[in-house]
Amino acid sequence: MAQQAEAEAEAEAEAEAEAEAEAQAKSKSKSHAPAPRAVVVGGGIGGLTAAVALLRHGWRVTVLERSPTLAPVGAGISLAPNALRALDVIGVGDEIRELAAWQGDGGMRTPDGRWVSRTSAAALADRFGDPLVVLHRAALIDRLAARLPEGTVRTAAPATLVDPGNGTRPALVRTPDGHLEAELVVGADGIHSGVRQALFPRHPGPVHSGFTTWRFVIPAPELRFAAHETWGRGRIWGTQPLQDGGIYAYGAAVAPPGERADDEKQELLRRFGDWHDPIPALIDAVGPLDVLRHDVQHIAEPLPAFHGGRVALLGDAAHAMPPTLGQGGNQAIEDAIVLAHHARPEGSEPAAYTADRKPRTTAIARKAVQVARLNLMSNRAGIAVRNAAIAALSKAGPALFLRSFDGIADWRPPGQPYASPEVRNPQRTL
């Protein structure tokens, strides 16, 4: 009997040893397994942010950019507190905060120069915990690209989604150099996204928003002015300082799609040349070839989802919106951070990403369309009522006026430390 008990104990010990050895072997195999593969289609702000965030989560990342360089299309971009907090997650937030140039007052004006509303950089930072930073798009692109290992970004590399994949099959992307398999494909290829078209071929795509925009950046370190946006009849103008002494200026006007002028500088003078200072001087100073003009489009019919198979869409590819809230690039940055938070190589569909992002971006896109109708209205009586209402809000106090950005600029990324509602700007306390 004692011998039997001893034999049973020995057998049990051997079984435990075998189980432990098997567990160690599995653990070792898992630790030596290659990192999951992610292919990001598009090397703009959203795509590069996603690449950096996924890299930090242990993914092997390849970025495919159609253009021959990463030089961005566009002049400037404004980053609100929500985007700055998102950039904190990948360690870029404070670098961008250092580029903040708007330190004083600003607000909305009429074409003759009268102030309709006033606010300040301090009021915005006090309410939302961070400043509004206006900077060159290239400055942000450079800082994001610098965080990617050499060889991560492939330029002059158009990409086509061949197969979105599923839980048992990787996604497949075709490039000029061959096919790439991936556990995750990120469609960050802009408003005319080929990845979106492949996922949702019956979706109508973007529609014309009813207006066109002009943008440029010029050096003007000697010029002093208060940051402003000026609203006229069917036209708006914005002038924002940059930290390097440059000025980011933009205009918008109601116009049919495809309309163009032989000389866009002269077109700006025709439309805005009799507006208040410094607008005419800025237009005079820019070279005709330095003025960028684009028709504005947006996705009016929301996509059924921001994902399909092993593919996720972000930024303009998912929810293109008019620039009237200044949130297009900001929402792309948010998308990228949230996608990396939810991305799981073993999952067949990043459904949690859609559930997290679709309601928020749909609401913001709709609000941007509403604001476009408000600030580009042409009816004189309506303009008078609009300006009076905005002036009343401004006189009631900056906090009341800024309340329209509640739910937008106060967003926090998922996970710690921003998961705590008490933490307004944890970058300062870490």
VEXPALO-259526 format. One record per residue: x, y, z of N, C-alpha, C in turn. Coordinates in steps of 0.2 Angstrom, whole numbers, padded with zeros to 4 digits, always signed. Each point is the difference from the previous one (the first is absolute). Layout:
% VEXPALO-259526
XYZXYZXYZ
...
END
This chain:
% VEXPALO-259526
+0004-0006+0000-0004+0006+0000+0004+0006+0000
+0006+0000+0004+0004+0006+0000+0004+0001-0006
+0002-0006-0003+0003+0000-0007-0005+0003-0005
-0006-0002+0000-0005+0003-0005-0001+0008+0001
+0000+0002+0006-0001+0007+0002+0006+0004-0003
+0006-0003+0001+0006+0003-0002+0001+0000-0007
-0003-0005-0004+0000+0000-0007-0005+0005-0003
-0005+0001+0004-0005+0005-0003+0003+0007+0001
+0003+0001+0006+0003+0007+0001+0005+0001-0005
+0005-0005-0002+0005+0001-0005-0004+0002-0007
-0005-0004-0001-0004+0002-0007-0002+0007+0000
-0003+0002+0006-0003+0006+0000+0005+0006+0000
+0006-0001+0003+0005+0004-0001+0003+0001-0007
+0001-0006-0003+0002+0000-0007-0005+0004-0005
-0007-0001+0002-0005+0003-0004+0000+0008+0001
+0002+0002+0006+0000+0007+0001+0006+0003-0003
+0006-0004+0000+0006+0002-0003-0001+0001-0008
-0003-0005-0003-0002+0000-0007-0004+0006-0002
-0005+0002+0005-0005+0005-0002+0004+0007+0001
+0005+0000+0005+0004+0006+0001+0004+0001-0006
+0003-0005-0003+0005+0000-0005-0004+0003-0007
-0006-0003+0000-0004+0002-0006-0002+0007+0000
-0002+0003+0006-0002+0007+0001+0006+0004-0002
+0006-0002+0003+0006+0004-0002+0002+0000-0007
-0001-0006-0003+0001+0000-0007-0005+0005-0004
-0006-0001+0002-0005+0005-0003+0002+0007+0001
+0002+0002+0006+0001+0007+0001+0006+0002-0004
+0005-0005+0000+0006+0002-0004-0001+0001-0007
-0005-0005-0003-0002+0001-0007-0003+0007-0001
-0005+0001+0005-0004+0007-0001+0005+0006+0000
+0005-0001+0005+0004+0006+0000+0005+0001-0006
+0001-0006-0004+0004+0001-0006-0004+0000-0006
-0007+0001+0001-0004+0000-0006+0001+0007-0003
-0001+0001-0007+0001+0006-0003-0005+0005+0002
+0001+0006+0001-0005+0005+0001-0005+0001-0005
-0006+0001+0002-0005+0001-0005+0001+0005-0005
-0002+0000-0006+0001+0004-0006-0005+0005-0001
+0001+0006-0001-0005+0006-0002+0003+0003-0006
-0005+0001-0004+0002+0004-0006-0005+0006+0000
+0003+0006+0000-0003+0007+0000+0000+0002-0007
-0006+0001-0003+0000+0003-0007-0002+0008+0001
+0005+0004-0002+0000+0007+0001+0005+0002+0005
+0004+0005-0002+0005+0003+0005-0001+0007+0002
-0007+0002+0001-0001+0006+0002+0000+0000+0008
-0003+0005+0003+0000+0001+0007-0003-0006+0004
-0006-0002-0003-0004-0005+0004+0004-0007-0001
+0003-0001-0006+0003-0006-0002+0007-0001+0004
+0004+0006+0001+0006-0001+0003-0001+0000+0008
-0006+0003+0002-0001-0001+0007-0002-0007+0002
-0004-0003-0004-0002-0007+0001+0006-0004+0000
+0005+0001-0005+0006-0004-0001+0004+0000+0007
+0001+0007+0003+0004+0000+0006-0004-0003+0006
-0006+0001+0000-0004-0003+0005+0000-0008+0000
-0001-0003-0006+0001-0007-0001+0007-0003+0002
+0005+0004-0002+0007-0002+0001+0001-0001+0008
-0003+0005+0003+0001+0000+0008-0004-0006+0003
-0005-0002-0004-0004-0006+0003+0003-0007-0002
+0006+0000-0004+0003-0006-0001-0001-0002-0007
-0003+0004-0005-0002-0002-0006+0007+0001-0005
+0000-0004-0005+0005+0001-0005-0004+0004-0006
+0002+0006-0001-0003+0005-0004+0003+0002-0007
-0004+0000-0005+0002+0002-0006-0005+0006-0003
+0003+0006-0001-0004+0005-0003+0001+0001-0007
-0006+0000-0004+0000+0000-0007-0003+0007-0002
+0005+0004-0003-0003+0007-0002+0001+0000-0008
-0005+0002-0003+0000+0001-0007+0004+0005-0003
+0001+0006+0003+0004+0005-0002+0007-0001+0001
+0004+0003-0004+0008-0001+0000+0003+0002+0006
-0003+0004+0004+0003+0003+0007-0006+0000+0005
+0002+0001+0006-0005+0002+0005-0002+0007+0001
+0002+0004-0005-0002+0007+0000-0007+0001+0000
-0003+0003+0005-0007+0000+0001-0004+0005-0005
-0006-0002-0002-0004+0005-0004-0004+0004+0004
+0002+0006+0000-0004+0005+0005+0005+0005+0003
-0002+0005+0004+0004+0005+0002+0001-0001+0008
-0005+0001+0004+0000+0000+0007-0005-0005+0003
+0000-0001+0006-0005-0004+0004+0000+0003+0007
-0006+0000+0002-0001+0002+0007-0002-0006+0004
+0004-0001+0006-0001-0006+0004-0003+0002+0007
-0006-0002+0001-0004+0001+0006+0003-0004+0006
-0003+0002+0006+0002-0004+0006-0001-0008-0001
-0005-0002-0003-0002-0007-0001+0006-0003-0004
+0002+0003-0005+0006-0003-0004+0006+0000+0004
+0002+0005+0004+0006+0000+0003+0000-0005+0005
-0006-0002+0004+0000-0005+0004+0001-0007-0003
-0003-0001-0006+0002-0006-0004+0007-0001-0002
+0003+0006-0002+0007+0000-0001+0005-0002+0006
-0003+0002+0006+0004-0002+0006+0001-0007+0001
-0005-0004-0003+0001-0008+0001+0006-0002-0004
+0002+0003-0005+0006-0002-0004+0006+0004+0001
-0001+0005+0005+0006+0003+0002+0001+0007-0004
-0004+0002-0004+0001+0006-0004-0004+0006+0002
-0004-0001+0005-0004+0006+0002+0003+0006+0002
+0005-0001+0005+0004+0006+0002+0004+0004-0005
+0003-0004-0005+0003+0003-0005-0004+0004-0004
-0006-0001-0001-0005+0004-0004-0002+0006+0004
-0001-0001+0007-0002+0005+0004+0005+0006+0000
+0006-0002-0001+0006+0005+0000-0001+0004-0007
-0004-0002-0004-0001+0004-0007-0005+0005+0001
-0004+0000+0005-0006+0005+0001+0003+0007-0001
-0004+0004-0004+0002+0007-0002-0006+0004+0003
-0006-0002+0000-0005+0004+0002+0000+0001+0008
+0002+0006+0002+0000+0001+0007-0005+0006+0003
-0003+0004-0005-0004+0005+0003-0007-0001-0002
-0003+0006-0002-0007+0000-0002-0001-0002-0007
-0007-0002-0001-0002-0002-0007-0007+0000+0000
-0003-0002-0006-0007+0000+0000-0003+0000-0007
-0006+0002-0001-0003+0001-0006-0002+0007-0002
+0001+0002-0006-0001+0007-0003-0004+0000-0006
-0003+0006-0001-0003+0001-0007+0005+0003-0005
-0002+0000-0006+0005+0002-0005+0002+0007+0001
-0004+0005+0003+0003+0006+0001+0004+0001+0006
+0002-0006+0004+0004+0000+0005-0003+0000+0007
-0007+0001+0001-0003+0000+0006+0000-0007+0003
+0002+0000+0007+0000-0006+0004-0007-0002+0002
-0002-0006-0002-0006-0003+0002+0001-0004+0006
+0005-0003+0001+0001-0004+0006+0008+0000+0002
+0001-0001+0006+0007+0000+0002+0001-0006+0005
+0006-0003-0001+0002-0005+0005+0008+0000+0000
+0003-0004+0004+0007+0000+0001+0003-0007+0000
+0006+0000-0001+0004-0007+0001-0001-0002+0007
+0001+0004+0005-0001-0001+0007-0006-0003+0002
-0006+0003-0003-0006-0003+0002-0001-0007-0003
+0002-0001-0006-0001-0007-0003+0004-0005+0004
+0007+0002+0002+0004-0005+0003-0003-0001+0007
-0003+0005+0003-0003-0001+0007-0006-0005+0000
-0004+0001-0006-0006-0004+0000+0002-0007-0002
+0004-0001-0005+0002-0007-0002+0006-0003+0002
+0004+0004+0004+0006-0003+0002+0006+0000-0004
+0000+0003-0006+0005+0001-0005-0001+0005-0005
+0005+0003-0003-0001+0005-0005-0002-0003-0007
-0002+0005-0004-0001-0002-0007+0007+0002-0004
+0002-0005-0003+0007+0001-0004-0001+0000-0007
+0002+0005-0004+0000+0001-0007+0007-0001-0002
+0001-0005-0005+0007-0001-0002+0000-0002-0008
+0006+0000-0003+0000-0003-0006-0001-0008+0000
-0004-0002-0005-0001-0007+0000+0006-0004-0001
+0005+0003-0004+0007-0004+0000+0003-0001+0006
-0001+0005+0005+0004-0001+0007-0003-0006+0003
-0007-0001+0000-0003-0006+0003+0002-0006-0004
+0000+0000-0006+0002-0006-0004+0007-0002+0002
+0005+0005+0000+0007-0001+0002+0001-0004+0006
-0004+0003+0005+0001-0003+0007-0003-0007+0001
-0005-0001-0004-0003-0007+0000+0005-0005-0004
+0002+0002-0005+0004-0004-0004+0007-0002+0003
+0002+0005+0004+0006-0001+0004+0000-0006+0005
-0006-0001+0002-0001-0006+0005-0001-0007-0003
+0001+0000-0007-0001-0007-0003+0007-0002-0002
+0002-0006+0001+0006-0003-0002+0001+0001-0008
+0006+0001-0002+0002+0000-0007-0003-0006-0004
-0003+0002-0006-0002-0005-0004-0008-0002+0002
-0003+0003+0005-0007-0001+0001-0004+0003-0005
+0002+0006-0002-0004+0003-0005+0002-0001-0007
-0004-0002-0005+0002-0001-0007-0004+0005-0004
+0003+0005-0003-0003+0005-0004+0000-0003-0007
-0004+0004-0004-0001-0002-0007-0003-0007+0000
-0004-0002+0004-0002-0007+0001-0008+0000+0001
-0003+0001-0006-0008-0001+0000-0002-0007+0002
-0005+0000+0004-0002-0007+0002-0008-0001-0001
-0001-0006-0001-0007-0003-0002-0002-0005+0005
-0006+0000+0004-0002-0005+0004-0003-0005-0004
+0003-0006+0000-0002-0006-0004-0005-0004+0004
+0002-0001+0006-0004-0005+0005+0000+0003+0007
-0006+0002+0003+0000+0003+0007+0001-0005+0005
+0001-0007-0002+0001-0005+0005-0006-0001+0005
+0002-0005+0005-0005-0001+0005+0004-0003+0006
-0004-0004+0004+0003-0002+0006+0005-0006-0001
+0000-0003-0006+0005-0005-0001+0004+0001-0006
-0001+0006-0003+0004+0001-0006+0002+0008+0000
+0007+0001-0001+0002+0007+0000-0003+0004-0006
+0000+0006+0001-0001+0005-0005+0005+0000-0005
-0001+0002-0007+0004+0000-0005+0000+0006-0004
+0006+0004+0000+0001+0006-0004+0005-0001-0006
-0002+0003-0005+0004+0000-0006+0004+0006-0001
+0007+0000-0001+0004+0006-0001+0004-0002-0006
+0003+0006-0003+0005-0001-0006+0005-0005+0001
+0002-0002+0007+0005-0004+0001-0002-0007+0002
-0007-0001-0001-0003-0007+0002-0005+0001+0005
-0002-0006+0003-0006+0000+0005+0003+0000+0007
-0004+0003+0004+0002+0000+0007-0006-0003+0004
+0001-0005+0005-0005-0002+0004+0001+0003+0007
-0006+0001+0003+0000+0004+0006-0006-0003+0005
+0001+0000+0006-0005-0001+0005-0004+0006+0001
+0002+0006-0002-0004+0006+0000+0002+0005-0006
-0005+0002-0003+0001+0005-0006-0003+0007+0003
+0003+0005+0000-0003+0007+0001-0001+0004-0006
-0006+0001-0002-0002+0005-0005+0000+0007+0002
+0006+0003-0001+0001+0007+0001+0002+0004-0006
-0004-0002-0005+0002+0003-0007-0005+0005-0002
-0003+0004+0004-0003+0006-0001-0007+0000-0003
-0003+0006-0002-0007+0000-0001-0002-0004-0006
+0004-0001-0005-0001-0004-0006+0003-0007+0001
-0001-0003+0006+0003-0006+0002-0001-0006-0004
+0005-0003-0003-0001-0007-0003-0002-0005+0004
+0003+0000+0007-0001-0005+0004-0008+0000+0002
-0002+0006+0001-0008+0001+0002-0004-0003-0006
+0002+0001-0006-0004-0002-0006+0000-0007+0000
+0006-0004+0002+0000-0007+0000-0004-0003+0005
+0000+0003+0006-0004-0003+0005-0008+0001-0001
-0001+0006-0002-0007+0002-0001-0002+0003-0007
+0000-0005-0005+0000+0003-0007-0007+0003-0001
-0005-0001+0004-0007+0003-0002-0001+0007+0004
+0005+0002+0004+0000+0006+0003+0001+0006-0005
-0004+0005+0001+0000+0006-0006+0006+0004+0001
+0004-0001+0005+0006+0004+0001-0001+0008+0002
+0005+0004-0001-0001+0007+0002-0004+0004-0005
-0003+0005+0003-0004+0005-0004+0003+0007+0001
-0002+0004-0005+0003+0007+0000-0004+0004+0006
+0004+0004+0004-0002+0003+0006-0003+0007-0002
+0000+0002-0006-0003+0007-0002+0005+0005+0000
+0006-0001+0002+0005+0006+0000+0007-0003-0002
+0004+0005-0001+0007-0001-0002+0005+0004+0005
+0006-0002+0001+0005+0003+0005+0006+0001-0004
+0003+0006+0003+0007+0002-0002+0005+0000+0006
+0006-0002+0000+0004+0000+0006+0007+0001-0003
+0004+0004+0005+0007+0001-0001+0003+0002+0006
+0007-0001+0000+0004+0002+0006+0006+0005-0003
+0000+0005+0003+0006+0005-0002+0004+0002+0006
+0006+0002-0001+0004+0003+0006-0002+0007+0001
-0001+0002+0006-0002+0007+0002+0001+0002+0007
+0007-0001+0002+0001+0001+0007-0001+0007+0003
+0000+0005-0005-0001+0007+0003-0008+0001+0001
-0004-0004-0003-0007+0002+0001-0003-0002+0006
-0004+0004+0004-0003-0001+0006-0007+0001-0001
-0004-0005+0002-0007+0000+0000-0003-0005+0005
-0006+0000+0001-0004-0005+0004-0003-0005-0004
+0001-0006+0002-0002-0006-0004-0008+0001-0001
-0002-0001-0006-0007+0001-0001-0003-0004-0006
-0007-0001+0000-0003-0003-0006-0006+0005-0001
+0000+0002-0006-0005+0006-0003-0005-0003-0004
-0006+0001+0002-0006-0003-0004-0004+0005-0004
+0000-0001-0006-0004+0005-0004-0006-0004-0003
-0002+0003-0006-0006-0003-0004+0002-0006-0004
-0001-0006+0002+0003-0006-0004+0007+0000+0000
+0004+0003+0004+0007+0000+0000+0003+0000+0007
+0005-0003+0001+0004+0001+0007+0007+0000-0002
+0004+0003+0005+0007+0001+0000+0003-0001+0007
+0005-0004+0000+0004-0001+0006+0007+0002+0000
+0003+0003+0005+0007+0001+0000+0003-0002+0007
+0005-0004+0000+0002-0003+0006+0008+0000+0000
+0003+0003+0006+0007+0000+0000+0004-0007+0001
+0006-0001-0002+0004-0006+0001+0006+0002+0004
+0002-0005+0003+0006+0002+0005+0006+0003-0004
+0001-0003-0006+0006+0003-0003+0000+0006-0003
-0006+0004+0001-0001+0007-0003-0004+0000-0006
-0002-0006-0002-0004-0001-0006-0007+0001+0002
-0004+0001-0006-0007+0001+0001-0004-0006-0004
-0005-0003+0003-0004-0005-0003-0006+0004-0002
-0002+0000-0006-0006+0004-0002-0005-0005-0004
-0006+0001+0000-0005-0004-0004-0006+0004-0001
-0003-0002-0006-0006+0004-0002-0005-0006-0002
-0006+0002+0000-0005-0005-0002-0006+0004-0003
-0003-0003-0005-0006+0004-0004-0005-0005-0003
-0006+0001+0000-0005-0004-0003+0002+0000-0008
+0000-0006-0003+0002+0000-0007-0002-0007-0002
-0001-0001-0007-0002-0006-0002+0006-0005-0001
-0001-0006+0000+0006-0004-0001+0004+0001-0006
+0007-0001+0000+0004+0001-0006+0001+0007-0002
-0003+0005+0003+0002+0007-0002+0007+0002+0001
+0004+0003-0004+0006+0002+0001+0002+0006-0004
+0005+0004+0003+0002+0006-0003+0007-0001-0004
+0001+0004-0005+0007+0000-0003+0005+0002+0005
-0002+0005+0005+0005+0002+0005-0003+0000+0006
+0001-0005+0005-0004+0000+0006+0002+0006+0005
+0006+0002-0001+0002+0006+0004-0005+0006-0002
-0001+0001-0006-0005+0006-0002-0007-0002+0002
-0001-0006+0000-0007-0002+0002-0001+0001+0007
+0005-0001+0004+0000+0002+0007-0001+0008+0001
+0004+0003-0004-0001+0008+0001-0007+0002-0002
-0003-0003-0005-0006+0002-0002-0006-0002+0005
+0001-0005+0004-0005-0002+0005+0002+0003+0007
+0006+0001+0001+0002+0002+0007+0004+0007+0000
+0002+0003-0005+0004+0005+0000-0002+0006+0003
-0007+0001+0001-0002+0006+0004-0002-0002+0007
+0002-0005+0002-0001-0002+0007+0005+0003+0005
-0001+0000+0006+0004+0003+0005+0007-0002+0000
+0005+0004+0003+0007-0002+0001+0000-0005+0005
+0005-0005-0001+0005+0000-0005-0001-0004-0007
-0006-0001-0001-0002-0005-0005+0002+0002-0007
-0001+0006-0002+0003+0002-0007+0007+0000+0000
+0004+0002+0005+0007-0001+0000+0003-0007-0001
-0004-0004+0004+0002-0007-0001+0000-0003-0007
-0006+0002-0003-0001-0003-0007+0005+0003-0004
+0002+0007+0001+0005+0003-0005+0007-0003+0001
+0001-0003+0006+0007-0003+0001+0001-0007-0002
-0006-0003-0002+0001-0007-0002+0001-0001-0007
+0004-0005-0002+0001-0001-0007-0005-0004-0003
-0002+0002-0006-0006-0004-0003+0000-0007+0000
+0006-0003-0001+0001-0007+0000+0000-0003+0007
+0000+0004+0005+0000-0003+0007-0007+0000+0003
-0005+0002-0004-0007-0001+0003-0003-0007-0002
-0002-0003+0005-0003-0007-0001-0007+0001-0001
-0004-0003-0004-0007+0000-0001-0003-0007+0000
-0005-0001+0004-0003-0007-0001-0008+0001+0002
-0003-0004-0004-0008+0000+0002+0000-0004+0006
-0005+0001+0004-0001-0003+0006-0005-0006-0001
+0001-0006+0002-0004-0005+0000-0001-0004+0007
-0005-0003+0001-0001-0004+0006-0004-0006-0001
+0000-0005+0005-0004-0006-0001-0007+0001+0003
-0005+0001-0004-0007+0002+0003-0003-0006+0003
+0001-0006-0003-0003-0006+0002+0005-0004+0004
-0001+0000+0007+0005-0004+0004+0001-0007-0003
+0006-0003+0001+0001-0006-0002-0003-0005+0005
-0002-0006-0003-0003-0005+0005+0005-0002+0006
+0006+0000-0002+0005-0001+0006+0007+0003-0003
+0004+0000+0005+0007+0002-0002+0005-0005+0000
-0003-0006-0001+0005-0006-0001-0004-0006-0004
+0004-0004-0002-0002-0006-0004+0005-0005+0000
-0001-0006+0002+0005-0005+0000+0006+0002+0005
+0006+0000-0003+0006+0003+0004+0002+0007-0002
-0005+0003-0003+0001+0007-0002-0003+0005+0004
+0003+0006+0002-0003+0005+0003+0001+0007-0004
-0005+0004+0000+0001+0007-0003+0000+0005+0005
+0004+0005-0002+0001+0006+0005+0000+0007-0004
-0001+0005+0004+0000+0007-0003-0005+0001-0006
+0002+0004-0005-0004+0001-0006-0003-0006-0003
+0004-0005+0000-0002-0007-0003-0006-0002+0003
-0001+0001+0007-0006-0002+0003-0005+0005+0001
+0001+0006+0001-0005+0005+0002+0002+0007-0002
+0002+0001-0006+0002+0007-0002-0005+0005+0001
+0002+0006+0003-0004+0005+0002+0002+0007-0002
-0004+0005-0001+0002+0007-0001+0005+0002+0005
+0004+0005-0002+0005+0002+0005-0002+0006+0005
-0007+0001+0000-0003+0005+0004+0001+0000+0008
+0001-0006+0002+0002-0001+0007+0007-0001+0002
+0004+0000-0006+0007-0002+0001+0002-0006+0003
-0004-0005-0001+0000-0007+0003+0002-0006-0005
+0001+0002-0006+0001-0006-0005+0007-0004+0002
+0005+0004+0000+0006-0003+0002+0000-0003+0008
-0003+0004+0004+0000-0002+0007-0004-0006+0001
-0005-0001-0004-0004-0007+0001+0004-0006-0003
+0004+0002-0005+0004-0006-0003+0006-0002+0005
+0002+0005+0004+0005-0002+0005-0003-0004+0006
-0006+0002+0002-0004-0003+0005-0001-0008-0003
-0002+0000-0006-0002-0007-0003+0006-0004+0001
+0006+0002-0002+0006-0004+0000+0002-0002+0007
-0001+0004+0005+0002-0002+0007-0005-0005+0002
-0006+0001-0001-0006-0005+0002+0001-0007-0004
+0002+0001-0006+0000-0007-0004+0006-0004+0003
+0006+0003+0001+0005-0003+0003-0001-0003+0007
-0005+0003+0004-0002-0002+0007-0004-0006-0001
-0004-0001-0005-0005-0005-0001+0003-0006-0004
+0005+0001-0004+0003-0004-0005+0002-0007+0003
-0002-0005-0002+0002-0007+0003+0001-0004-0006
+0006-0003-0001+0002-0004-0006-0004-0006+0000
-0003-0003+0006-0003-0006-0001-0008+0001-0001
-0002+0006+0000-0007+0002-0002-0001+0000-0007
-0006-0002-0003-0002+0000-0007-0002+0007-0002
-0003+0004+0004-0003+0006-0002+0001+0005+0006
+0003+0006-0002+0001+0005+0006-0007+0004+0001
-0005-0004+0002-0006+0002+0001+0000+0005+0006
+0004-0001+0005+0000+0005+0006+0002+0007-0003
+0004+0000-0005+0002+0007-0002-0006+0004-0003
-0004-0004-0004-0006+0003-0003-0004+0002+0005
-0002-0004+0005-0004+0002+0005+0002+0006+0004
+0007+0001+0001+0002+0006+0004+0000+0006-0004
+0002+0000-0007+0001+0006-0004-0006+0002-0004
-0004-0005-0003-0005+0002-0004-0005+0005+0003
-0003-0001+0006-0005+0005+0002+0003+0007+0001
+0006+0000+0003+0004+0007+0001+0001+0004-0006
+0003-0004-0005+0002+0004-0006-0006+0002-0004
-0005-0005+0000-0006+0002-0004-0003+0006+0003
-0001+0001+0006-0003+0006+0003+0005+0006-0001
+0006+0000+0000+0004+0005-0001+0000+0002-0008
+0000-0004-0004-0001+0001-0007-0006+0004-0002
-0006-0003+0003-0006+0004-0001+0000+0007+0003
+0003+0001+0006+0001+0007+0002+0004+0004-0004
+0005-0003-0003+0004+0004-0005-0004+0002-0006
-0004-0004-0002-0005+0002-0006-0004+0006+0002
-0003-0001+0006-0005+0005+0003+0004+0007+0001
+0006+0000+0002+0004+0006+0001+0002+0003-0007
+0001-0004-0005+0001+0003-0007-0006+0003-0002
-0005-0002+0001-0007+0004-0002+0000+0006+0004
+0002+0000+0006-0001+0006+0004+0005+0006-0002
+0007-0002-0001+0005+0005-0001+0000+0002-0008
-0003-0004-0004+0000+0002-0007-0007+0002-0003
-0004+0002+0005-0007+0002-0002+0001+0007-0004
-0005+0001-0005+0000+0006-0004-0006+0005+0001
-0004-0003+0004-0006+0005+0001+0001+0005+0005
-0001+0006-0001+0002+0006+0004-0003+0000+0007
-0007-0002+0000-0004+0000+0006+0003-0006+0004
+0001-0005-0003+0003-0006+0004+0007+0001+0003
+0004+0004-0004+0007+0002+0003-0001+0004+0006
-0004+0005-0001-0001+0005+0006-0002-0004+0006
-0005-0004+0000-0002-0004+0005+0005-0005+0003
+0004-0003-0005+0006-0004+0002+0005+0004+0004
+0002+0005-0002+0005+0004+0003-0002+0003+0007
-0007+0002+0000-0002+0002+0007+0000-0005+0005
-0002-0006-0002+0000-0006+0005+0007-0001+0002
+0005-0001-0005+0007-0001+0002+0003+0005+0004
-0002+0007-0001+0003+0005+0004-0003+0000+0007
-0007-0002+0001-0003-0001+0006+0004-0005+0004
+0001-0006-0003+0004-0005+0004+0007+0002+0002
+0003+0004-0005+0007+0002+0002+0000+0005+0006
-0005+0004+0000+0000+0005+0006-0002-0003+0006
-0003-0006+0000-0002-0004+0006+0006-0003+0003
+0005+0000-0004+0007-0003+0003+0003-0005-0005
+0006-0001+0000+0004-0004-0004-0002-0007+0001
-0001-0002+0006-0002-0007+0002-0006-0002-0003
-0005+0004+0000-0007-0001-0004+0001-0001-0007
+0004+0004-0003+0001+0000-0007+0004-0006-0002
+0005-0003+0004+0004-0005-0001-0004-0007+0001
-0006+0001+0003-0004-0006+0002-0002-0004-0006
+0000+0003-0006-0002-0004-0006+0005-0005-0002
+0006+0000+0003+0005-0005-0001+0001-0005+0005
-0005+0000+0005+0000-0005+0005-0002-0006-0003
+0002-0006+0002-0001-0006-0004+0005-0001-0006
+0003+0005-0002+0005-0001-0005+0007+0001+0002
+0002+0006+0003+0007+0001+0002+0001-0003+0007
-0005-0002+0003+0002-0003+0007+0001-0008+0000
+0000-0002-0006+0001-0008-0001+0006-0002+0003
+0000-0006+0003+0006-0003+0002+0001-0007-0003
+0006-0002-0001+0002-0007-0003-0002-0005+0005
-0002-0006-0002-0001-0006+0004+0006-0002+0004
-0001-0003+0005+0006-0003+0004+0003+0006+0005
+0005-0002+0004+0003+0004+0005+0005+0004-0003
+0001+0006+0002-0003+0003+0006-0006+0004-0002
-0002+0001-0006-0006+0004-0002-0007-0003+0001
+0000-0006+0003-0006-0003+0001-0003+0003+0007
+0004+0003+0003-0002+0004+0006-0003+0006-0001
-0006+0002+0001-0003+0006-0002+0003+0006+0004
+0003-0002+0006+0004+0006+0004+0006+0002-0004
+0003-0003-0004+0006+0001-0003-0002+0005-0007
+0002+0006+0001-0001+0004-0006+0006+0000-0005
+0006+0000+0003+0006+0000-0004+0005-0004+0003
+0000-0006+0000+0004-0004+0003+0007+0000-0002
+0002+0003-0006+0006+0001-0002+0004+0004+0004
-0003+0004+0004+0003+0005+0005+0002-0003+0006
-0004-0006+0002+0001-0003+0006+0004-0007+0000
+0001-0002-0006+0004-0007+0000+0007+0001+0002
END
